[in-house]
Amino acid sequence: MRLRATAGAGRAGRAGCAGRDASSWMVLSVCASGLLLVFLGLPFVSLLLRASPSQLLEHLTHPTVLSALRLSLVTAASSTLLTVVFGTPLAWLLATREFRGKRVIETLVDLPMVLPPTVAGFALLLAFGRMGLAGRALDAVGIHLPFTTLGVVAAQLFMSVPFYVSPARAGFAAVDRRYLDAAATLGASETFRFTRVVLPLARPALIAGIAMATARALGEFGATIMFAGNLPGTTQTMPLAVYVAMNSDLDTAIVLAILLLVMSFTLLLGLRASPSTFLWNRGRAASPAS
């Protein structure tokens, strides 16, 4: 009886210690998470509090704001379109094929995510400048990228490609091969299978990639200023206009920064609130392969 009582007391003690450990860990997790969230949110709150709604409306018609906003929207849309057109086939190949050098290609695609943007812009200049490896050939046919609007699109494309290709590759890889096999059994061509089976099933992942690539293009600064310069009306996007306005017109800089913040936040919030994206994530979580 004494042995049983001692064993029971031991189990109760261990259970009590485990409960205290779990409670302590929860408190620590909440405190650490709260501090990090305050650190992340405080700069945004400080920015939003610096401008009143009337001030925002007043500066929205400022020529600098309108020019930078128009250029950012046009170039970000163009670079995102090019990313989708050329990145979708690449994501499909990486998701469905095994070949020599695949790991090198995957690393090359993801490299812009970790490469300093100024280094990326300098590398673009060496490659596509007039004396660059490809710049001479482009110059011969009348195409000039550095310090032009096309250069802005090229810089945004270079930096945003991995933000689309990675989610698209994951979406393609998550498509159940049984659907493709069934379509092939019915005589469907590979093009038909890709456009009518794969794309609809991977759509949430593609939408996520498009949103991430667009947000990255809108916020691109370092590669743009190194490769395309900072020419008002030609290459001065919103991030560059914020940098310039900080030294001469702080109110305009604040308005531009708030616009960028709202646009990026809306893109990401819309992505997470999308029912199709939620269902895709839920399906991946329930999949045995995940």
N, C-alpha and C positions, 0 to 999 in steps of 0.2 A: 504494500500500500504506500509505504514511504517512497519507494522508487517511482511508482506511478505519479504520486503527488509532485515529486521533484521534477519528473519529466514534463508534467503538465505546466508547472511553474516556469520551466525553461522555455517551453514553447510560447507561453504567454508573454514572457519577457522579450523573446526574439520578435514576436509579433508587435509588441509595443515599441521596440527599437526601430523596427521597419516602418511603422506608422509615423514615428517622429522623424525618421530620415526622409520619408516621402514628403512630409509636411515642410520640413526645412528646405528640401530641394525645390518645392513648389514656390515657397517664399523667395528663395534666391533667384529662381527663373523669372518670376514676375518682376522683381526689382531690377534685374539686369535688362530684361526686355523693355521695361518702362524707361530706363535711362537711355537705352539705344534709340527708342522711338522719339524721346524728347530731343535727342541730339539730331535725329533726322528731320523732325518736323519743325523745330524752332527756326531754322533759317527761312523756311517757306512762310511760316506765320509772320516773321519779321518783315519779309518782303511784302506780303499782302497788306500789312498794317501801315505801310509807308505811303500808300496812295488811296485816296478816297474815290468812290465811284464817279463823282463829278470830275475829278482830276483825270481819271482814266478816260472818260468820254471826251474830255477836252483835248488830250494828247493823241487820241486815236486818229485824228485827222491831220496830225503833223506829217509833213512831207517825208521826213526820215522814217517815221513809223510805217507809213503806207508803202513806201518804196521797198523797205526791208521785208515787210510782211508779204507783199506781192512776190518778191523774188524768192523768198523762202518757200512759199507754197508751190510755186511753179517748179523750182529745182527739186524740192523734196518729192513732189508727185512724179516728176520725170525719172529721178533716180530710183524711186520705188518701182515704177513700171519696168525699167530695165532690169532691176533686181529680180522681179518675178519672171520676166521673159527668159532670162538667161540662167537664173538660179534654180528654177523648177526642174529643168532636165538634169542639172547637176545633182540636185537633191535626190531625184529618182534613181540615178545611177549609183550614188553612194549608198542608198537604202536597199537596193535590190541586187547589186552585182558585187562580186568579189574579183579583184584583179590586182596585179602587181603594181605597187606604188600607191595603193588606196590610202594608206595611213599618211603618206606624205601629202597627198591632195587634201585630206581632211584637215591636217595641220595647217596647210597653206590657206584654206578657206577660213579657219578660225583665227588665224594670226592677227588680223586687224583688230580683234576684240582686246588683245593684250598689248599690241604695239602702241607706243606713244603716238598720238595723232600728228605731232610735228614731224616725227620721223617718217610717218606715212606720207605726209605732204612733200617732204624733201625727196623721198624715193620716187614719188609720182613726177616730180619736177625733173629728176634725172632720167626717168624713163620716157616721159612724153613732152619734155621741153624741146625747144627747137634743135638743140644739139644732143638730145637724148637718143636712146636706143630705137625707140619707135617714133620719136618726134620728127626726125628728118623725113621719114616716109610720109607721115601725116602732113607735114609742111609742104611736101612736094605736090600733094593733091588739094592743097588749100584749106586744110583743117588745122586750126590753132586752138589748143586747149588751155595753156597757161594764161592766167589773168583774163579769162573770158567767162561768160555764163556757163558755157559747156564745161569749163574747168571746174566750176562749182559742182555741177552734176557728177563729173567724174570723181571728185573727191568724196562726195556723199555716197556714191555707188561703192567705192572702194571700202569705206568704213561701215556701210550698212549691210553688205552682202552676208556676213556670218549670222546676223540677227534674223535673216529670213531663211537661209539654207538650213541652219540647225533645227528649228522647229519643223520645217517642211520635211526634212530627212526623217525626223522622228515620227511624223504623221504618216509618211509613206511606209515606214517600217512597221507601223502598228496595224496596217490594213491586213485583214485575215486573208491568207493566200487561198483559202478554199473558195472565196468568191471569184478570184481570178481563174482558178482551175475550172470552176463551173462555167464561166464565160468562155474559156478556151474550148471546153468540151462542146459548147453550142456553136463553135465555129467563129467566135468573135476575134477580130484582128487585135494585135497588140495596141494599136492606136485607139481602137474602140474601147478596149479594156481600160486603158489609161484615162481617157476622157469621160467615159460613162460609168466606170466602177471606182477607179482609184481616186480621182479628183473629188467626187462627192463625199467619199468616206473620209478623205484626209482634209476636207475643207476647213474644219475648225483649226487644225494646226497651221494651215496656210494663212488663214485670217490672222492668227496670232503672229506669224512671221511678218506679215505685211504691216501690222500695227507696230511691231517692234522696229522694223526697218524704217518706217516712216518717222517714228519718234527719234531714232538715231540720226536720220538725215536732217531733221529739223534742228537738232542740237549740235550739229557738227561745227567745229570751230578751228581746231589746230591744223588739220589737213587742208582745209579751205584757205586759210590765210597764207599758208606756205605755198600752195600750188596755184591758187587763183587770185591771191591778193585781196585788197580791201577797197574796191572801187565803188563808190556810191552809185546805185542804180544798175550796176553791172555784175558785181560779185559780192557786194556788201549784204549778206544775209542778216537775219535777226541777231544771232549770237555775236557777229562782228559789230553790228550797230550798237549793241549793248556795251561792248568794250570801248568803242569810240566815244559814245555818249557819256560814259562815266567820267570823262575828263572835261566835258564841256557843258552837258545838260543832264543833270542827275535825274530830273523828273522824267525825261524821255527814256533814259536807261531803265528806270523803274517800270515804266509802262511796258516797254519791250520785254523785260524780264518776266513780268506778270503774264503777258500774252503767251510767252513760251511755256511758262509753268502751267497755265490753264490748258493749253493745247496738248502738252505731253500727258498731263494728269487725265484729261478727258479720254485720250487714246487708250491709256493703260486701264483706266477704270471701265471703259466700255468693253475692253477685251475681257476683263475678269467677270463682268456682269453678263456677258453674252451667253445665252442658254446653250448654244451649240458647243462653245468652248468648255462649258461646265460638263456637258454630257461626254465630250471627248476625254477630258481629264478623268471623269468618273469611270469611263470604260477602260482606260489604261490602268487605273488603280485596281480594277476588278479582274483584269486580264492575268492569267497565270504567267505570261511571259514577263510582265512587269514586276 
